[in-house]
Amino acid sequence: MLVANRFHDFIAPAIYANGEIVQDFKLSKYIHNKIAVLFFWPMNFTFVCPSELIAFDKRYTEFENRKVKVIGISIDTVYSHQAWRLTKIQNGGIGSVRYPMVSDIKRNIMKLYQVEHPELGISLRASFLIDKNGIIRHQLINDLPLGRDINEIIRVIDALIFHETHGYVCPAQWKKNKPGMVPSKVGVSEYLSKNLNDL
């Protein structure tokens, strides 16, 4: 588990939203003191994976509105990423997604983040929320058949922003525009007495 620890920096090949391919994408330079979501998928041109990458892209404006950087990673080469971007969605492609796609062809990054499948040598479906100070505040790891709910990642981002802005903590089932909890014995009692039906 990496939550509460500093993120692992890396330099790797990547393809940007405009189709530009670089060999020296550096995570710390790209996120530059911004909140970031770093997500891994197992492999290009597979089954659950395109649905996840498209779902991230469909919500790209929501990430952008929250000033959150999104970065995706798999073991495929940048040229495979490029080919997948150029493949029609109807044919299993992903279209021109608006976030960088990093190549972890040497499998070093997934090992750094401890998300390598124990038998297959590919990544599990893992997502990490990194705060402005470079601390991992949330991680989500699914086995290969289980696609992620990107809305849950956005909900946790909202919770982080709410906590950092107001100092309150976010109880179970918390959603944006809902009250937080004062982190004290009195705060717990007051919150539960008013919001029990929302749990």
N, C-alpha and C positions, 0 to 999 in steps of 0.2 A: 504494500500500500504506500502511495506517495503523498497522500493528503497531508497538509501542514508542512511539507518539505518544499525546498526551492526546485523550480523546474530544471530539467536537463537541457542545456543549450546544445545546438548541433549545427553543422554546415553540411549541406547535401544538395544534389541537383533538384530542380523544381521547375514547374511550368506555371506561369502566371495567368491571370484571367484573360489577358490580351493575346495569349498564345506564345509569349516570349519564354524561351527556355534558358535557364541559367544553371551554372554548375556550382555556384557558391551561395545558395540561399542560406542565410543565417537567421535562426529563429529569434534571438534576442534583438537583432537589428530590425527585423520585420515588426515585432510586436511593440518594441520601444515604449515600455512603461504603460501599455494599454492592457485592458482585460483581454484575454484570448481564450479561444477554444481550440485545442489540438485534438484531432480525432484520427483514429486509425481504422482502416478497413482491410479485410484479408487480401483481396486480389481483384484486379480489373476483369471485366468481361465475365463476371459470374452472376449470381442470382439475386440475393438480397442486397448486395453492394450498390447497384445502380439506384435502387429505391432510396437508399440512405443518402447518397451524394446529391441526388435530385432534391430530396427533402431538405437538406442543408441549404441548397441553393434557393429553393422556393422561399425560405425564410431569411435570405441574406439581408434584405432591407431591415428586418427586425434586429439582426445582429448589428448592422451598421448604425441604426438609430440609437443603439445602446453603446456605440463606440467600441464594439467588440471585434477583434480580429479573428478570423476563422482560417485554420490551416489543416489540410488533409494529408494523410501519409499512407502509402502502402509499399509493398516490396517491388512493385513494377517499375520499369524504367520510365523516364520522362517521355520517351517516344511512344510507349504503350499508353501513358496518360494522354498524350496528344491524340493518338488514334481513337481512344475512347471518347474524348471530347468531340471528335469529328464524326463519330458514329451517331446516326439518328436514334433518338430515344425509342422509337417504335422498333428498332432493331437491337435494343439492349444497350444503347449508348447513353451518355449523360448530358450531351450538349455542352455549351460554353459556360461551365460553372464559373462563378465569380470570385473564387478563392484559390490560393495557390495549392497545387498538388505536388507533394514532395515525393521523391524516389528514395526508398530505403532498401535499395537492391542488395546491399551488404548486410542487411538485417541488424545493423548496429543500434538504430534508434528504438526499435521495438524492444530490444534487449534492455536498453537504458530505462525504458518506461515499464519494463516487466510485463509485457502484454503478448509475448510470443506463445503461440499454441504449443503445448508440450510435445506433440507428435508430428505436426504438419509443417512446422517451420514458417508459418504465416502468422499474421497478427490476429488476435481476437478483436472484436468490435469494441474498441476502447475510446473513451472521451475524457479529456482533462480540462478543467476550468482553472486558468491561471489568473491571479489578480494583478493589479498594477505594480505590485512590489515583487512579482515573480514567484509568488507562493501558490502552490497547487491547493485549491480550496474545495475541489469536488472531483471525483473520478467515478466513471461508470464503465463497467466491463461486461459485455455480453458474450456468450458462446456463439459459435458461427451461425446457427439457424435462427437466432433471435435478433431481429432488427430493433434499432433504437427508436425512442420517441423523442424527436428533436424539440418538441414543445416542452418536455421536461427539462432539457438543458437550458432553454430560455427561461423557464420558471426559476431555476436555481440562480441564473445570472441576475434576474430581478431581485431575488432574495439577497444576494450578495450586495447589490447596489443599494437596496433598502437598508440593510444592516450598516453599511459604510456611511450612508447619509444620515441616518437617524439614531444609530446606536442600539436600536431594538434588535431582538433575536426573532427568528421566524419559525413558528411552531409547525407541527404537522398540518398538511393540506393548505399551507399558506400560498396565496396567489397575489399577484400585483394588485394594489389598491385595497388590500385587506389590512386590518390592524396587525401590528407586531406585538411582541411581548416584552415588557420590562424584565431584564434578567435578575429578578430578585424573588424572594418568597412571596411577597405581596403581589408582585407582577404576575406570577403564575396563578395565584388565586383569582385575581381580577380578570385575567384573560379567560380562564376556564369558566368562570361564572357567567361571562358574557358570550362566549363563543363555543360552548360545548357542542351545539348542534352542527357546527361546521367541521368537526373532527371526523 
